[in-house]
Amino acid sequence: MRDQYRFSVGRVAKASSCIKFITFPEERTCMNRRDFIVSGSATLATLLARRGSVTLLPAQQENVPSKNPLGRLPLLFGTDYYPDQTPENLWEQDGVAMAAAGITNVRIAEFAWALMEPQEGSFDFKWLERAIGILSAHQIAVILGTPSAAPPPWLTQKYPEVLMVNEHGVTLSPGTRRFTCPTNATYRRLSLAVATAMAHAFSSTPGVIGWQIDNEFTLGESPRCYCRFCREGFQQWLRGKYPSLDALNQAWGTVFWSNTYSDFSQIPVPLPSGAPPNPGLALDYYRYQSAANTSFLEEQLTMLRKLCPAHFITTNNVGAADFIDMRELYRNLDFVSSDNYPGFFAIHASGPNSGVSAPQEVVVPMVAFTHDFMRSVKDGQPFLIMEEQSGKAGQPFFSPQPEPGQLRLWTYQAVAHGAMGINYFRWDTTNFGAEQYWHGMLRHDRSHSPGFDEMQQTMRELKSLGHEALNARYDADLALCFDSSSDWALAIQPGQPKLKYLTEILSWYGCMAASHAGVDVVDATQDLARYKVLCSPAMYVVSQKQADHIRRFVEGGGTFMAGFRLGVKDEHSRIVDTPLPGLLRDVMGVDLVDYEPIYSEKQGVKFAGPLAGADAECRIWADILDPKDKDVEILATYTGGQYTGKAAITSHRYGKGRALYVGAHLEGADLARILLTLIRSSGVRSSMQAPPGIEVTSRRTDRQTWTYLLNHTAKPQSVQVDGRYRDVLDHSAITGTVNIEQYGVRILVRP
C-alpha cells in the first residue's frame, strides 16, 4: 500500500550480520517521516502517527495465536543468559557448563540494543550470531528478546521527546530502563526497526525457537506516561471510544467544576492540578495507557508473525503488576510468560525499606495468586516462567538466601499451578550494573551458587514428568473475579485510605486457596458454568455484561460471594443512580441502608446460623444491608454504633443457586473462617485434608491426574490421603499417610 510505512531490507542473506537499511516511502503532502502506519496488526495495534503520538485504531485479525504452540514446543528448562555482558572467551565454557547442567534453552538479548544498533540504522548482529552458534552447538535452544525496554544513549540524546513524563509531570531521565513513552511515534519507529532487523537476521537461524517482546511492561517506577504525546494519543483514543463530544461530557459529568469540553483538544491528562481529577477521565486514561502498551507490543507481534512464522512469540510480566490489562496484552500471543521471585516479593511485601521479610503465610498465597492469575490470562493454558529466582535477589537490597529445598519448592509451586517450563534467572551473576545483587546459578567468581545442584536436580526431575504432565490442565472448582476497571477506579477514589483493591483480592484469594479446591482468576464476562463458586471482593465497577453473566451463573446453580463496595459505579466511574448494589440488586436480594468508612471507631460483627462462632471486629469498611426478599437469610449483624442489629452478611436463594453478600471488612482469620465455611456449604470438597503450610493442587488430562503436595514450612509434615497412590518422583507406593520433608514436594498419581 502506498501510504504504509515500509521497511526495505532487500535480499539480505541469512548469514548477514551488519545491516543498514531503513528506507522511508516518499513523503506525501499531508505526512512527514514521523507519520506511519503499520498495517495488519491486531487488538488496538494499527498505528497512525499524528504530531508525534499514535492513534489506536480498531482491531484486525492477523495476530491470532499460533495453532497449538505448546504441542510443538520442546521441554523448556533453562536460564536467562547475557552474552552481551559476558567476555566472549567465556561463551564456549558457558555452553559446555549449561549442557552439562541439563539446560535446554536460554533467553538472551532483551537488553542489548546498544550493541545491536550502535548508531541509528546501522545494525551489528555478528556477536549475537556467534553466541547463538555456540549455544546451538551444545543443543541449547534460544529465545530472543526484542530490546525495546532499554534504549541506547544515542537514541534519547537525539530524540529526547521519547522520554516518559511521570504522574507528577516530571520528565524521566535516561540511564536505566522503562523510561520511554509507549505512545511516542519516534520511539515506536525505532523499536520496530531494531526488532525487524533482528527478525530478518534470525528468522531461519538454527537453534532460535521463539521471541519475547520487550520486558516486563509497566514494571517500573513510573508505570504510566503523562507526556504531550500521550495527551494527543488519549484525545484520539477518546474520539474512537465515544460517538461524540457530547457523549463524553455526559459520561464523565464534565458539567461539574465547569469542565465541559467544546473540543477534544481541550482534554488533559490527569496530572496534578488544583484538586483530584475527574474520576471518569482518570479511569479512561488508565485504560488508554494499558491499550497503548498493548498496541506497542502488537506492532512488534505483527512483524514477527510475518517474518518468523515458525517461532513462538510471548512476553514476560509479574502477575501482581496491575497497571495493564494482562488479558488484552496476551490475547494474541502464543502463551503467557511470567517472572517469579518469592524471596524478593517477601521483602517488598513488608515495604522495601522496612528491613524485615514478610512471613511465609503471606508470601505463599501471594506467589500462588500470581501463578493462578497468569495461567488464567489465557483461559488456563499452561505458561512459562521466564525468570525464576535462583538465589539472593534484589536492588539495592538483597533478599535472604533461600533455605535448602526452597528453590526446588518454588519451582514446583509454579508447575503445580500450571507452568510448563522454567527459566532460572540468571546464569552468571553480574559484577557490574544495577543488578549486581541479583544472584544467578553461578556466583560472581563463576563458581556454582549454593542452589546450583538443587536447580540441576529439579530440572532433571521435571524432564522426567514429560510433556503430558507439564501441559495438563489445572483443576479449579473456584473462581475469583479480578476486574481492572474496579482496581483502577478504586485506586482513583478509594473511599478509605487503607482500602486497596489488590489487598482485598489477595486476602480473599488466600482464604479460597486454603480450601485446596483450585482457583481460577476470571473477569466475570466469560463462561462461568464450569465453577461451583465465584468470589468477587470489592467489585466497585459492574458492567451490564458482567452482571448478566453473574446472574446466569447463580440462576444455573452457582454460588456467588461478593464483598463490600459491590456495584457502586458504572463503566464511566459514575455512581449508579439506583439503590446499591446497582445492577446486582436482584441477585443479592438486598439494598444498602448505608455504607461506612471506618477509622478509629469500633464496629463489631456477630455471626449466626451456619457461621455461628466468636464475634469479629470490622475495620476499614462496612456495607449496611437491608434484606428485600423473603429468601434472604441474615448470617451476621453489626454490634456497634447506630447500625447495631443491621445485617452485615446475607445469603439469598436466587434461581438454582445463591448469592452471599459479605458487607463487613473482616481481618484474615475471621474472613478465612467465613469464606471456607461458605465454600464447603456450596459442595466444594478437597480430596485431601492438609495442615497449615501445605499446599495441595492438581492438574489433569483425560488419562491422568497429578496431585502436588508442597510443604512451605521448615519442618516435616504429613497429609492423610484416601486410596492408593504412587509418587512419580521416587516411585514409592503411598497409602494412608504421605510424609513430606521440610520445603519438600510430593507428586502423586493413581497407580
Secondary structure, 3 states (H helix, E strand, C coil): CCCCCCCCCCCCCCCCCEEECCCCCCCCCCCCCCCCEECCCCCCCCEEEECCEEEECCCCCCCCCCCCCHHHCCCEEEEECCHHHCCHHHHHHHHHHHHHHCCCEEEECCCCHHHHCCECCEEECHHHHHHHHHHHHCCCEEEEECCCCCCCHHHHHHCHHHECECCCCCECCCCCCCCECCCCHHHHHHHHHHHHHHHHHHCCCCCEEEEECCCCCCCCCCCCCCCHHHHHHHHHHHHHHCCCHHHHHHHHCCCHHHCCCCCHHHCCCCCCCCCCCCHHHHHHHHHHHHHHHHHHHHHHHHHHHHHCCCCEEECEECCCCCCCCHHHHHCCCCCCEEEECHHHHHHHHCCCCCCCCCCHHHHHHHHHHHHHHHHHCCCCCCEEEEEEECCCCCCCCCCCCCCCCHHHHHHHHHHHCCEEEEEEECCECCCCCCCCCCCCCECCCCCECCCHHHHHHHHHHHHHHHHHHHCCEECCCEEEECCHHHHHHHHHCCCCCCCCHHHHHHHHHHHHHCCCCCEEEECCCCCCCCCCEEEECCCCECCHHHHHHHHHHHHCCCEEEEECCCCCECCCCCECCCCCCHHHHHHHCEEEEEEEECCCCCCEEEECHHHCCCCEEEEEEEEEEEECCCCEEEEEEECCHHHCCCEEEEEEEECCEEEEEECEEECHHHHHHHHHHHHHHCCCCCCCECCCCEEEEEEECCCCEEEEEEECCCCCEEEEEEEEEEECCCCCEEEEEEEECCCCEEEEECC
